[in-house]
């Protein structure tokens, strides 16, 4: 069942609350995707709502469906009677969760899905009050419930004896005669009408899924909207929703036009409820130089014009631009000529290189204020000559009275870096100890008590940013790619990357693929889908494969279907159980056969 109205959302939440109030056991359990900042933000908002209502609950960070299945098998008994609620954050919408989690044997379990992945599986669209699969959908995102094919009982559709093909001949002739034998003025028989309806429904489903993978409203924004309509929203929840929204922008899951619409919507909340008060004891210096104790820090969310130079507010202007994928795709700053072009841009801006290499903002900044304050105006004049026409965009900043601040974009980079390579446990691998990483990202979002995880995440994000441009630029210069009519393949399965421990992860490789596509577009004027086969990870011989197909129109990504078809045809050892169907794992020795089959399928599946 798909719930679309705010009344349905609040009724569902109140139903969960009332069911949990009769028992002290944890009848509510949350499975949060451990891959992106949006999921961490959504979890924190939902947790606060449950804590406000004293709803016993637990949660678990997961990276693939196999982990959810294993947990269900261990803790959810088949044939149980006690009501249970499982909530999936940023996973489950595109899957048949009834089949996946064997809900037909677990009638007491209700699964609630808050997922931005699209398309929504039509098998989750059973419009019935008794349904035990419930999907949150905000129709303001552009996808309406009517756009999703309805659930259809396969047994009922096949009960018509395959359109009468198994009927006795005499009965077929009789039905044909009653139907008019196909004459122009005759009426269609009921069976023919049902056949037409089923054909139309099948065509509707094929057209729906042929659009490819896309993304809807961020899960954190949906959770904030739920809190708002419950009357329990606060400024910290609002900040988390803004970080989730920014996460979608940074990773190309939302178009600039759609982002601006959401920005304007949430800016109205910022202007009325943008204050956060934290009780925290901290030493400050008063106007006379005396040290005093400040027990309350008042923070405020502020609209902020930001730039497409990641981590600028935590770095210096020169390095932020040098290691920005946006700038590198246009100036090729990974080459000597590109760095000379960057120096020329600074000359046009009237900023000495010595000033550009000083800290831009934050504690202890030492870049001259006159250069910082004039940067926006000068970029508007000179950046277009360097193909940077959209260098600035609207965003938000969280700041307190002690001059400590963080931008939403920088926080997204920090949380993502902690999620992918922030663990201190175990060997370096594609996923590693994702629970430890998730906890660190969770802590980094606690503005009043982040245990220095935010600073660690920001420092780690700078290293990831540098690795993306250094290693990505080397791949381009060494031409580790094949250019085909339908797409470009970057095969790094036999390539040793200098910073593999930083960029050999799903979201980092996704950003690397986006950089490759944008670089090709700036050089050739055409965007092609990018298939990036990452380096071999760990000791299991698996390689991550990323399919990136963003365009200006942000159409769906069709590469996931092609990946499944190609691996099945060559019987490659592959794992398609990650939450994004355009990302999967494959054995290194199967990569050559996979690429060959993908080329054969290109015209058929990617046209």
N, C-alpha and C positions, 0 to 999 in steps of 0.2 A: 504494500500500500504506500502511496506517495502522499505526504502531507505538505500542503503548499501555503496554507493561511496561518497567520499568527495565532488565531484561535485554536487551530489544530495543534500547533506547536505547544502552546501553554497547557492545553488539555492533556496532551501526552506527558508533559513534565509532571503535572499534578497527579496523574494516574500513577506514575512511577513513585512519586513521593508517598502517596497514600498506601501503596502496596508495601513499601519498605518500612513504614511506620509501625507495622504490626510485628516486626521482628528485628532483633539486634544483629542478625547475620547479614553478611554482605550479599544481598540479592542483586546488586548492581555492579557490573564490572565493565571497565572501559579498555578497549584495545586501541592504542594510538599508534599511528604510523610513525616510525622512527627516522624518517628520511628528510623531513622538511620543517622549517620553523613554523609554518602555519599550523601544523598538527600540535606542536608543543603549546602554542598560544591557545588553540581551541581547548586543549585538555585543561589548561590552567583556569580558563573561564568556567568550563563545566564543573570542574572540581570546586570552585568557589560557590557556585550555585548549590551544589549538593551539601557543602559544609554549612551554608546559610540555613538550609532546611534540615540539617542533621540527618541526612540520608547516608546510611552506611554504604561504602563503596570501596572498590579497589581499582587499580589500573596496571597495565602492562604495555611496555614499548615493544612493537613488533616490526619486523622488516619484510616478512613474506607470509603468504597464506598458510604455509606449512606450520608455522608457529601457532597460529590461531586454531587450526585443526587439532594440533597436539594438545593444546590447553583445553579445548572443548572435550576431547576424548578423556582427559584426565579428571576434570572437575564437573562436567555436566553429564550426569547419568541419563542413559536412555530410559524412557518410561517414567521419569521422575514426576512428582506432583507439585512440589513447591515452585511458585512463580519465580522466574529468574529473568533479568534483563541484561543483555550484552549490547554495549554501544561500540560501534566501529567508527573511528575518526580517520578520514581520508583513506579509507579502504572499504571494499565491499559493494559499492554502487554498480560497478561494471560486471559483477559476478553473480551467478545464480547461487546465493547464499543458502537457499533451502537445500540444494543438493550438496553444496560444499560442506556444510555443517550438520547435515543429516537431521534437519529440523522436523521431518516427518516422524522420526522416533523421539523427538524432544518437543512435544506439544506444549510443555510448560515454559519453554524458553522463547522470549521475545527479543528480536534483534533490531536495534535502531541504528540506522546508517546516516552519518553526517560526513559526506564525501564530496569533494569538488571534482572528482574525475567524471568525465562524460565520454561515451553515452551511458545512461542509466540502463542496466539490463532490463529488458521488457518483462522478464520473469519475476521482477520485483514489483510489477505494476498490477497487482491484484487488488481491485477496488472493493475491499471487504473489511468490515469492522473486526472480523475474527482473524484477520491475517496476522501472522507473527513476524513478518518482515516489514519494517516501516522505514521509509527513506525521506529525509528532509530535502525539500526543494524550494528555493525562492524564485518565483517566476520572473522577478525583476531582472534576473541575470540574462534573460533572453530565451530560456528554454521553458516552454509551458508543458503542463501535464498532458495536454492534447497532442503535443509533438512526439510523445513517447508511445510506441506501440503497446496496446493493452496485453495483459497476461492472457494466454489461451490454454485451456486444458487440452493437452494432446490426446487424451483418451476420448474426450467428448468429440473432438474434431475428426477422429478416425472411426467413430462409431457408425458412420453413415455407409459402411461397407465399401470404402474407397470409391465414393461417388457412384455406387451401384454396379461396379464392375463385376461383383460376385453374385449379383441377382440372376435368377433363371432367365433364359432368353425371352420367354413369353412375357415375364414381368417387365423386362427392359423394353420390349416392343410396345407394351401397353402404356408404360410411362412416357415413351417417346411419342406415342399417338396423342396422349393427353396433353403433352407439351407442345403439340402443333407440328412436330417433325421438322422444326427449324424454318418454317415458312415465314416470310417477312412480317405478316400480320399476327403471328401467333404469340401466345404468352410463354414465358419461360417456366419450367417446372420448378417446384420448391427445391429439388436437389440441384438443379442448375444454378439457382440463385445462391444456394449455400456454397457451391463450387466457386462462383464468381466472388463471393464475399471472402472466401478463404484465399483466393488468388490475390485479391486486393490487399488483404491483411499481410500476406507474405511479401508482396511488393513493397508495402509500407515499411515492414521490418528491414528488408534488404536496403532500401533507400536510407533508412535511419542509421544503420550500422555502417553503410558505405561512406558516411561523412568523416569517419576516422575519430581518433581520440582527441578530445578537447577538454577544457576545464570550465567549471562554473564558478559560482561565488565562493570565496575562501571560507573554509570551515570556521575559522575564528570569527569572521564577520557574522556568520549565521548564529553562532553561539552568543555573540554580543546582542544581536537582534532579539534572541530568545530572552536574554537577561533584561533587556529594555522593556519588553512586553510583559515580563513578570514583575516589573517594578523593582528589580534588584541590581540594576546596572550601577557601575561606579567608574571613576576615571581610569583606574588601573585596567579594568576590563576593556575600556575604550582603547587604551594604548596597545593592549595585546591584539585587538582587532585590527588596528592600523598596521602593526608589525606583520600580521598575517596577510593583509592586503598588499603590503610592500614586497613580501616574499614572492607573491605571484608576479609582480611586475619585474623584479630582479631576475627571475628564472623564466621569463618569457611565456608565462601561462595566461597572460591577459594582455589585451591590446591597450595601447596608450589611450585610445578614446574611451574604452570601458573603464580603465583605471581612473580617468579624470571624472567620469560620472560618479564613481564610488567616492572619490576624494571630496567632491563637492557635497555629497550626501553626508559623509561623516564629519566634514568641517563644521556643519551646523551643531553637531554634538560637542565638538571641541570648544566652540565659542561659549557654550553654556555649562559644560561640565568637564572642563579640562584641568582641574586641580587635583593633585594627589598629595595627601599628607602622610608622612611616615614618622613614627616615633623613633628617633635615633639620636644617640648621644655622640656629638662630634665637636672637636675643638675648632674654634674660628677666631679670627682676629677682628676686633672692633675698630672703629675709626681712629682711636687714639693709640692703636698698636698693642693694646692689652689683650691677653688670651682669655676667652670666656667659653662657657659650655653652652652649646645649642642643642636642646632636646627635641626639637621638632623641625623637620625639613619640609618646606612647602615646595612641591614640584608642580610644574605646569606643562601641558602639551601645547606646543606652538606650531602653527603653520610655518613651513620653511621652504624657500626655494633651494633646491639641491641640484647637484650636477652629476653627470654620468661618469664621474671619476670616483670609483668605489673607495670608501674609507678616507676621503679627503679630510674630514673633520678630525680624524685620528692620526693623520699622516702629514706630509708636506705636499704642496701643490705639484712639485716636479715629479715625485715618485707616484703620486696618485694618478697623474696623467700618463706617465711612462708605462705603468702597469695596468692601465685601464683597457679592457677588451674593446670598449667603444672607440678609444683613441687609437689603439694599436691596429684595429681593422682599417682605419682610414690613413694613418701616417706610417704604418709598418715600423713601429718603434722598436721592434726586435732586430732591426738592421741599423747599420751605421747611418745610412741615408735617412732613415726614419727619425733617428734621434737628432739629426741635423735639422729636419723639418720641425721637430718639436722646439728646438732652440730658436728657430725662426719665428714660431708662433709666440713664444715668450717675448721676443724682441718687438713683435707687432703689438703685444699687450702692454709693453712698456714696463715689464717686470724683470729686474735683473735676476740672473740665474742664482746668485747668492741668496736673494730674498725668496725665490721660489723653492729653495731647498731648506728653508726654515719651517718650523712647525706652523701649520696653518691656523689651528684653533685648539681648544681644549686647555687643560692646565699647563701653564708655562709656555704658551705660544709666544713666538718672537718674530713673526712676520709683520712687517710694518702695516698698521691699520689702513693706511691710504691705499695700499695695494689690494688688501682684502676687500675693502668697501667698494672699490671701483671694478672689481673683477667681473661682476655680472654685466655691467654696461659695456665693458671692453670686449667681452666674449661675444655679446650680441652683435657687435660691429665686425670683428675680425674672424670669429670662428667659422662662419659660412664659407669663407675662402678656402678653408681646410676641410670642407665637406662635413662640418659639424653644425648642422642646421637646428638640431633639437638637443643641444647640449644641456639645457636646463629643464627641470620639471618640478611640479609641485609635490611637496612631501611634508613630513612632520618631524618635530624635534621634541625630546623630553629634557627639560632643564630645571635645575633647582636654584635656590637663592645663593648657593656657594659657587656659582659659575661652573658647576659640573654639568655636562650635557651629553646626550647621545642622539644621533639621528636614526630614524627608522631604518634607512638603508644600511647603515653601518651595523646596526643590531642584527639585521637579517644575515649579513655576511659573517658576523661573529657566531651566531647561533648555528648557522649551517656548517661552519668550520668545526665547531665543537661536536656536532652530530656525526660528522664524517671522520674526523681525525683527531678528536679531542680526548681519546682514552689514554690512560697511563698503564693499562693492564694488558698483558698478553702480547703476542706477536702482531706485527702490522699485517693486516689483511683487508679485503674489500669491505668487510663489515666489522670484524673484530667484536669487541665487547660492546654491543650497541646499547645495552642497558646502562652501562657506566657513562657512555657518551650522552645518552638522553638525559640522565640526571644532571650532568654538567650544563647542558643546554637549558634545562628546566631552571636551574639555579641562576643562570645568567640573566634570566628574565625577571628576577626579583630585584627591583631597583634599590630597595632599602637594605637588602641583605644578600648580595649576590656572591659573597665569599670569594671575591676577586676572580670569579669565573668569567665575568664580562670582560675584564682587562685581558685575561688569558685568551679569550675567544677573539678579541680584536687583534691581538698580536699574531695569533695563529692565522687569522683571515688575511693579514698582510702577506704572510708567507705563501698562502694559497694563491693570492692574486699575482705575486711575482712568479710563482711556478707556472701558472696558466700561460703567461706571456712568454717566459723563457723557454719552456718545453714546447708550448704550442707554436711559437715562432720557429723553433728548430725543426719541428715536423714539417712546417710549410717550406722552409728553405731546403730541407733534405728531400722534399717531394715524396713523402711517405703516403701518397694517396693515388687513387685512380679516378679519372674523370670520365663519367659515362653520360649518355644522353639524359637518362632519368634522374640520376643522383651522383654523388661523389662518395667514395669509400675511403676512409682513413683506417688502414689496417696496422695497428700497433701491437698485434699479438706477439710478434717477435722482436719488438722494439723495447729497449731498456730506457725508461725515462729517468732523468736525474732526480726528480722529485715525485716519484711514483707514490710514496707514502702520503703525499699531500693531494695529488690529483687523480689517483687511481680509484675514485669512488663515484657513485652514480651522479650526484648533483654536480660535482666538479667536472666530470666528463661531459655532462649535459651542457654546462657553460662553455666548455672547450669546443664542443660541436657547434654551439651557437656562434662562437667566435670564428670558427672556420667558415661557416656559411656567410657571415657578415663580411669577412675579409674577401671572399670570392665575389660577393655582390659589389663591394666597393671597387674591386679591380676590374670586373667583367660586366657589371650591370645586370646580372641575372642571379636570382636566388634558386639554388637547387637543394633538395633534401640532402642531408648529410647522414651517413652511416658511419659511426665511429666504433671500431673494435678496439677495446682497451687492452693494455698490457696484461700478461698473465699475472694473476694474483695469488699470493700464498703458495701453499704446497699442493693445492687441489687441482691445479691445471686448468682452472676456469678463467674465461675472459668475459668481461662485461661488454655488451653490445648496446649502443645508444642509437636510437633513431630520432633525428631532429628534422622537423619539417615546418618550421615557423615561416609565415609569410606576412606581408603587410596586412592582409585581410584576416590573419589568424584563423585560417581554416583548419579543419581537423587533420590529425596526423594519421596517415594510412599505413605507416610502415609496420605497425604492430601485427596487422593481418598478414603482411608479406613475410615477416619473420617466422610466424608460426607455420605458414604454408611451406616455406623453404626448408625449415629444420625437419618437418615431418616427411617431406619428400626424399630427403637424403638420409633420413634416420639418424640425424645428428644427436649426440647426447647434449641436451639443452634443458634449462630450467626456466619455465615461464610463470613462476609463481610469485614474482614481485608485483607490487601494487600498481605499477605503471606498465601497461602492456607494450610500450615502446622501449622498454629496458628489459633485457633478459641476459642469462649467462649461458655460455657454450664452452664445450671442451676445446682446448687449443688445437688439437689435431683435426677437429671437424671444421675448422674455420675455412680452409680452401674450398671444400665441397659446398659449404653453405654459401659462400660468395658466388660460386659458379651457378648454383640453382637460383639465387636471388636475381642474377642477371637475366636468366631465362624467364623469370616471372615478372620482370619489371614492367614490360608493356601491358601485361594483363592486369596486374594488381595496382599499379601506380599511375595509370593513365588519368 
